[in-house]
Amino acid sequence: MKGRKGIILAGGLVGIISVLLVHFGNPANMGFCIACFIRDIAGGIGLHRAEVVQYIRPEVIGLVLGAFIISFKSREFESRGGSSPFIRFILGTVVMIGALIFLGCPLRMVLRLGGGDLNAIFGIAGFIFGIFIGVQFLNKGFNLKRNYRLAGSEGYVFPVVNVGLFILLLVAPTSIFFSESGPGSLTAPMAMSLIAGLIVGVLAQRTRLCMVGGTRDMILFKDSYLLLGFVSIIVFSFIANKIFGYFTLGFEGQPVAHTDGLWNFLGMTLVGWGSILLGGCPLRQLILSGEGNTDSVVSVMGMLVGAAIAHNFGLASSAEGVTANGKIAVIICFVFLGVISYVNSEGLVKKRLKTREMV
């Protein structure tokens, strides 16, 4: 799975598998959506009570375990962490809020476009703009400090937690929740969802597939390797949607989407900017978590809590549009990202100190 052919193949398989999951029961244009599925898991374990989005999604479990298995087999698994954990947690929360304003993560964004949802164009524009902003801070020395090698057991905890989640899903005690209507009730068969997650987890780990990384590398290094995976998902999901008759071109009436272009743009700007600061998109954070990176685990936990906050406080959008609370939250999140970006950019801080000394 190395080289350009490898990532094109990986992206193509992700696109096809995503449409197959829709064919067998997942919501339309939502074969995979990391933000939506983490949101559903948050509801499934009772962190929020939005009844239409509650289900422990096996796809997410499969992504983590697939990355864990293949990284362990290839001796790439390594327990590392300790890089600004609380900032990463809040950044994960911000990324989730932005995604739920848009109604999808970067992966669902391209799947929506592959299904004909033109609202995704505004999301892609915002996503690229957010990455561009983040890259400016990278060029000014932004970093969240180094991480450290940890005890081996530290990296195993998150994969074990995901095994526990799958057991909960199988046993289905009364303490977990299942949607009876809405997107959370639309599910592919459990075994199929888990296997799909395992396959995509392996592919994403081997190719380093990342929606954010592709655009970042193109801006910084003119390197199109990761971007090819991004494009391949769109092309192959489009082909699969045409074959199954799911392709519907337009803005209106798209599944689990709204038509407010400005807030689609701003929501994904948050996702792009926040993901640059974290070092990868939500999909990449899950894959790194499976590889033993506890910094990414902290980011994913921030996303989980962010999903709960978004629904408990009425921030998440719906097909009717963006809520007033959601708009306020976006503004607050932009301020937070600006402050975090500035104070952690060594070039800007040194320039400020130098100016003070001159004065």
N, C-alpha and C positions, 0 to 999 in steps of 0.2 A: 504493500500500500504506500510505497514511497514515490516521490516525484509528482509531476503534474497529472499524469494519467491516473495515479492513485487517488488524488484528491477529487478529480473529476468523477471518478467511479464512485467514491465514497459519497459525494454530494448527490449524485444521481440515485444511489440506493436509498439515501435518506429521503429524497423527494418521493420516490416510488413507494417506500414503506409507509410514509406519512399518508399518502392517498389510500393505500390499502387499509390502514387503520380506520380511516373515515368510512370506507366501503363496509367494513365489518362492525361499525357502530360508534366510532368517535364522532364528536361534533364536526360539522363541515368546516373545511379549511383549518382543522385543528387536529391533524394526525399527531403532531407534536407541538406543544407550546409549553416551554419550561415555566414561564411565569404563571400561566393558567393552571398548569398541573400542580405546581407548588401551592398555589392558592386553593385548589381543590383538596390537597392533602391537609392544609391548615384547617379547612372546614371539616374534613373527615375526622380529625382528632379533636375537634371542638374548640379550636382557637377563634373561630368566628361562627356565627349562626345564620349565615346567608344560605338558606335551605337549597337553593338551586345550584350551588357549587360546593358540594361536599362529597368527596370520594378519594380514597387513598389510591393514587394513580400508579399502577405497576410499571408504566413506562419510565418514570423517574427512578424507581428502584432498580430497574434493569440498566439504565444508563450508568448509575453509580457502580453496580456490581460488575457490569461489562468492563468498565474502565479498570476496576480493581483487579479482576481476573487476568486481563491481558497485560496490565502493568506488572503484576506480580510474576507472571510467567516470563515476561521479557526482562525481568530484573530492573524495572524502572520505578517500582514502588519504593517510596522513601517518605518517612514521617518527617515533615518540616512544618514550622509555624513560628508565630511570635512577632509578626510584622504588623504593628499598629492594629491590634485586634478589634478594639471598639470602633475605631474609624471605619474599618472594613464592615463591621456589623451595620453601622448606620448607612454606609454607602449601599449595601445590599438592600436595605429598606427603601432608600431613595430610588434605586433601579426598579424595584418592584412597583412602587407607586407610579413611576413613569410608564411602566409597561401596562398597568391596569387603567391608566388614563387612555392609552392607545387601544387597549384590549388585545395585547399579545406581546410576546418577547421578540427579539430579532429573528428567531427561527420561524415563528408563526407569521411574522411580517412578510418574509419572502414566500411562505406557503400561501398566504392570502393573495399575494400578487400572482402566484402560479395558478390560483383558482379564479382569477379574473377580478378580484376586489381592487378597484382603482384607488380606494382610500389608502391603501398601503403605500402608494407613491408619496403621499405627504409624510407618512411614517419613515420611509426610506430617506427622504430629503432631510428630515429632522435628525435621523440617526447619523447620517454622514456629517451633518453640521455639528452635532454633539461631539462626535469623534474628532472633528477638526479642532474644536475648542480644546478638548483634552490634549491633543497633540501639541498645541501651543505651550501648554504647561509642561508637558514632557520635555520639550525643547528648552524650557527654563529650569530643568533639573528636578521636576516633580518626582518624588518617590515616597513610599511609606516605610522606608528603612528595610534592612535586610531581615530575612527570616533565618531560623536556626534549625539544625538537625535535632529532632526530638526522640524520645524513647520509642522504639518500634511499635509498642502497644497503642500509642497515641493515634497513629494513622489508621489502625484497624477499627477504631470505635465507630466511625461513621458507616462503613460498610455493614458492620454488625447491626447498627441501628436500623439500617434499611432492610436487613433480613427480618428484624423484629417487626417492622412495619408490614412486611408481606405476610408474616404469620398472623398479625392482627387482621389483615384483610381476609385471609383464609378462614380464620375462626369467627370473625364478625361478631364480637361481643356487643352488647347493647350500649357500651360506652363509646363506640365510634359511630359515625353518622354516614348515611348514604342518601344522596339526593333522589327524590322520586319524580322530579321534573327538572327541566332546564338543562344546561350544558353538563352538569355533574351527573345526570342520569344517563347520558349518552356515552356508552363505553363499548369498546371492542372486547371480545372474550379475554378473560384475565390472563390465561396462558399465552395467548397471542401478543397481548400488550407487553408482557414481561419479556418474551423472546425478542420482540421488536426493539425494546429498550436495550437488551443485552447486545444485539447486533449493532445498533447505532452507537452504543457506548464503546464497543471495540473499535468501530470505524473512526469515531471522533478521537479516541486516544491515539490510535496509530498515525493519523494524518494531522493531528493538532487542529482539527476543524474548529473555527471560531469566527462568528459573524463580525465581531469587532476587530479582531486581528487582521482580517483581510483588508479592510479599509485603512486601518492604521498603517499596515506595512506598505500599502500602495502610496499613501501620503508621505511617509517618512523615507522609504527606501526604493520606491517604484517597483516593488516586488509583488507580483500578481498571484503568487502561489495560493495563498489562502482565499483570495478573492474568487479564484476559479471554483472553489467549493461552493461559495455563496451563489454564484451564477448557475452552477450545475443544479442546485436544488430547485431554483426557479424553473429552469428549462424542463427538467424531468418531472417535476410536479405538474407543470402545465400539460405535458404530454399525457401523463397518467390521468389527469382530470378530464382531458378531452376524450380519452378512451372510455372512461366510466360515465361520461356525460355530466360531470359535476361543474364544468367550467361555465361560469356566468360572468360576463364582462359588464362592468358598470360600477356606479357608486352606491345606488340605492338598493335596499333589500338584501345586502350582503349578510351572511351569518355571523352573529356575535361581533358586530361592528357598528360604528356610528359614522356619520358623514361630516363631522366638524373638522375640517382640514387644519385649522390653526392649532387645535388642541391635540390632534393626531401628530402634528409636527412637533409641538412642544413636549408632548409625552415621550416621544422617541428621542428627542434631543437630550432629555434627562437620562434616558437609558444609554445612549451612546457615550455621553460625557462621563457618567458614573462608571460605566463598564471599562472605559479607558483607565480611569483611576484605579480600578480593581485589578486590571491586567487581563480582562477577558469577559466575554458575554456570559449570560446565565448558563448556557449549555457548557461552556468551557469551565465555569466554576464547578459544575457538577462533576465533570470529568476529572478535574484536578483534585476534587474531594475524594474521588475513588482511588487516586494515585497516592493518597496519604498526606495531601497538603491541607493542614488544618486551618490555614488562613482562608482558603476557599470554603471550608466547612463553615467558618464563622460568617462569611459572606452569604452563604446559602441560608444559614439560620436567620440572618438579617432579612433575607427575602421572605422567609416563612412568616416572621413577625410582621414584616411590611404588608404582606397579604392580609393578615388578620386586622391590622390597623386600617388598611384601605376599606375593608368591608364593615368593620365595627364603627368607623367614623364617617361612613358615607363618602369616601373619596373615589371609589372605583366607578368607572363609567359603565354605561349600559347601552343597549341599542338606541335608547332615546337620546343619548348624548352625555356630556360631561356635567357633573354636579358642581354646584357653587363651592362646596367644600373641597372638591378635587382641584378646582382652579386655584384656590388659596394655597392648597398643599403644594402645587407645582411651583408657585412663586417662592414659597419658603424653601423648597428643595433646591431651586436655582441659587438662592442666597447661600445655602449651606455648601453647595458644590464650589461656588466661587471662593468662599472663605477657606475651605479645605485645600483647594487647588493652590491658592496663593501662599498660605502659611507653610505648605509642604514643598514649595518650589525653591530650591536652594539659590538659584540664580536671582530670583526676585527678592528673597530675604536679604541676601548679601548686598544687592543694589540698594535696598532700603537702609540697611545699616551704614553703608558707605555714604549715602546722602546725609544721614543724620550726623556722621562724623564731620563731614564737610561744613555743615551748618554750625 
